[in-house]
């Protein structure tokens, strides 16, 4: 019998040979690489106003929050930001978690359980999938975007309650869920609708209010939203938005909220400043979409499969994971950083480069990206 460590080594080797091994690739401060891999959609992570707000919050409250939100980890800054976020997104209340991943785990484990069936889109983010698994609920997965199959799953639910969960914007292909259609199903079957707005906040809807608000459903009590503060808001953390009863339940039962140290004050201050900038300059959302259209045109012009962007994400589908890894490495050597998505992040045969648009990309940036992509993919 081989040792457990031998098994680990064999798995690592197999992933290497299949092009599925992941590596840490640290960024250098101030390098000259054009970043089309990150999720800083509004270009706010380095905005001087956001950085200054983070520094001021750290100076006032300390480097860390010092405890869980229920002990010492809630400051006046946390509460003020929750009120501002709820007001901006048209929700009754909001609750900040230390990451978007934990927000999804918290809301799904709190709202579901053995008496609940979760009906989940096959394209949902890993944090949603993990939240479903940890919830103890019955799980029914419907094919990506297929409302007829979602309806069929709801029609066969044999638990007392049901919950529909979807990404608002899907993180690889960048398509937007049919929120109105899913909400109609939720109403018909008496289910709650949970929408992960991580890639929608700041990009989708008038002024970047997200896919739920864009569908006219922001104030509906049977809709619960999660957001991340680490993408369009350029900071760190996550939040859940919904009816006051939902937030009250999370405070009392969501283990990722109760047992995790609260989000650091600097991150809260940064997110609050970024939200203020977004509210004051709603044209930033339209700028992201315009840059995404330009990137998609570049990829399409090279004969590579992509999408008509509905958000900031633009995939360049290459199929083979080894080809995708090689292409991403070649882009980086030429000064362009792109994402590289392989199974299990995408289905087999759908490995891709993932390009992300930012509101602050210049025409020169787009020309530079076009030149590099033409050399690598042309």
Secondary structure as GFF3:
##gff-version 3
##sequence-region A 1 378
A	DSSP	alpha_helix	4	17	.	.	.	ID=ss1
A	DSSP	beta_strand	34	36	.	.	.	ID=ss2
A	DSSP	alpha_helix	48	61	.	.	.	ID=ss3
A	DSSP	alpha_helix	76	89	.	.	.	ID=ss4
A	DSSP	beta_strand	93	97	.	.	.	ID=ss5
A	DSSP	alpha_helix	100	111	.	.	.	ID=ss6
A	DSSP	beta_strand	116	121	.	.	.	ID=ss7
A	DSSP	alpha_helix	126	135	.	.	.	ID=ss8
A	DSSP	beta_strand	138	142	.	.	.	ID=ss9
A	DSSP	alpha_helix	147	155	.	.	.	ID=ss10
A	DSSP	beta_strand	161	167	.	.	.	ID=ss11
A	DSSP	alpha_helix	179	189	.	.	.	ID=ss12
A	DSSP	beta_strand	192	196	.	.	.	ID=ss13
A	DSSP	three_ten_helix	206	208	.	.	.	ID=ss14
A	DSSP	alpha_helix	211	214	.	.	.	ID=ss15
A	DSSP	beta_strand	223	228	.	.	.	ID=ss16
A	DSSP	beta_strand	238	242	.	.	.	ID=ss17
A	DSSP	alpha_helix	244	253	.	.	.	ID=ss18
A	DSSP	alpha_helix	255	258	.	.	.	ID=ss19
A	DSSP	alpha_helix	265	280	.	.	.	ID=ss20
A	DSSP	alpha_helix	283	301	.	.	.	ID=ss21
A	DSSP	beta_strand	313	319	.	.	.	ID=ss22
A	DSSP	alpha_helix	321	333	.	.	.	ID=ss23
A	DSSP	beta_strand	336	341	.	.	.	ID=ss24
A	DSSP	beta_strand	351	356	.	.	.	ID=ss25
A	DSSP	alpha_helix	363	377	.	.	.	ID=ss26
###
